[in-house]
Each structure stands twice: as C-alpha cells, then as structure tokens.
C-alpha cells in the first residue's frame, strides 16, 4: 500500500484537520450571550422610553414628578391626555399637577401642558392656566395655548393665531459680532442654531430658533456688529402651524382678519393646496358668522 508523504514543512493541501465541535461551541458561546444581552438591553431601552407604552396610575404619578427625566414627565402627560380624550374621569386626579407644570421653568413641560389642557374644555382651572400662558416668553408655548383656548370657544388667543400667519422676528440675545452662514428659505427646527454672537468678553451667545419653519429674511449680514434686542432675522411658520392657526381662526376669527387669511387662499403666499383650501374654508366661516351677527 502506497503511503502519502507529507512535505517537510508540514504543508499538505490534501490533509484536512477538523476542529473539535466542542471547542467551536465554547468559543462562540460568550459572543452569543453578549449578542443576546445587547438585543435585550436595546429592547428594554426602547420599551421604557417609548411614549406608546401604557402606564399604570402609579407609574403616571411617579413619572409626573420625575423632572430629572423630562421624557418621563412628557410620557405621563401624553398618557393623561389620551385618558381625557377617552372620557376617563380618573384623569382629573392629576389636574393640579398639570396646572403646576404650566408654571415650570422647563419649556418642554409648558408647551406640552398647553396643548394637553385643550383636551378638557370643561375645566375652569385649565382655562385660567391657558390664559396665563398667552403671556409666556416662548412663542411655541403661546401658540399652543392660543390653539387650546379655541376649544373653550375663547378668542383671547386670536392675536397669537394671527401672528402664526406672519413672519416671526427673532431678536439678538446679546451684543457683539454676528456670525452666521444661514440663507433665506432654509428649513429649520425648534432649537436649530441660527447664528453665534461673539461678545466683547469673547464669550459666545447662541441664537437658536424658537420654532419650526423656514428662514424668511436675513436682517443682519454675517460679520456685522449687533446690539442686544436688534432684529436678526424673520421666521415663517411651518405649514402644520399655519393650518392649525387657520382652523382656529375659523372659530374665533373676525372680519378684519380676512385680508391676511385671503392671502393664503389666493396663493399670494407660497403654500400647498391643502393650506389654500383651509384658508378658503376659514374665510367662508368668518363671513358666515359675521352675516349671522348682522342679521340679529
């Protein structure tokens, strides 16, 4: 019988060396466990931060006061809003805390409760809190309050609704040298960095957008010296906000508002057909309401 010779260097391409199965399992075992732990951890992180997860009464009460974790507070508020909309009277147990959050220094809390309080237009405490929020320093909070007040058939937020249909002027928060590379028409979100101001002490003041929309006009050129309170640029509302404002004005708008509304209906403002249609419906509702008053 012929014997197969192996080269001196031990390199025989026809010779197959099988790795023991047990060793492969032992080598891949820790990696498999780590992979499973990673998947489980990712799922739990998603699950416990997902706003769609139902919370028990005790969890809502716990989350509502957890200001160190703003997402917990927002999750609780969303759950309360859903309960109110379902007609769950048990949700009233949290009304005092909701009203308290309307005065919280955290903008995210105030804008969320401003929207939430419109879900119960029978609550006088909500009504009063919303009227106070019309004087909030943040425009997004004022806007949410104005929209919520429409559900109370309260027209006190009407000036804010009209403001949503016009460019918002953003003023400089400090004095110094303006640094910006933005162009007109740029789409922006709330919190977008619009410019920086280098102050005389070399500190940098950030100029951020207080709302979603687009840059309407740049009022100060890059590299210019600017004083605190000077107008830097104007921002046009996003279409979602415009649509909500038009819907609100269909309920509380007045005849004197028609020229502005008709700019949207006629296409003088560059908006979608969806907005044009809503503007036309809003103008029609205002005229109908005015005609009814004139007949009385």
Secondary structure as GFF3:
##gff-version 3
##sequence-region A 1 296
A	DSSP	alpha_helix	21	49	.	.	.	ID=ss1
A	DSSP	alpha_helix	57	64	.	.	.	ID=ss2
A	DSSP	alpha_helix	70	85	.	.	.	ID=ss3
A	DSSP	three_ten_helix	89	94	.	.	.	ID=ss4
A	DSSP	alpha_helix	95	101	.	.	.	ID=ss5
A	DSSP	alpha_helix	107	116	.	.	.	ID=ss6
A	DSSP	three_ten_helix	117	119	.	.	.	ID=ss7
A	DSSP	alpha_helix	124	133	.	.	.	ID=ss8
A	DSSP	alpha_helix	139	150	.	.	.	ID=ss9
A	DSSP	three_ten_helix	155	157	.	.	.	ID=ss10
A	DSSP	alpha_helix	158	164	.	.	.	ID=ss11
A	DSSP	beta_strand	168	171	.	.	.	ID=ss12
A	DSSP	beta_strand	176	179	.	.	.	ID=ss13
A	DSSP	beta_strand	187	188	.	.	.	ID=ss14
A	DSSP	beta_strand	193	198	.	.	.	ID=ss15
A	DSSP	beta_strand	204	208	.	.	.	ID=ss16
A	DSSP	beta_strand	213	218	.	.	.	ID=ss17
A	DSSP	beta_strand	225	226	.	.	.	ID=ss18
A	DSSP	beta_strand	231	237	.	.	.	ID=ss19
A	DSSP	alpha_helix	239	252	.	.	.	ID=ss20
A	DSSP	three_ten_helix	255	257	.	.	.	ID=ss21
A	DSSP	alpha_helix	258	266	.	.	.	ID=ss22
A	DSSP	alpha_helix	273	295	.	.	.	ID=ss23
###
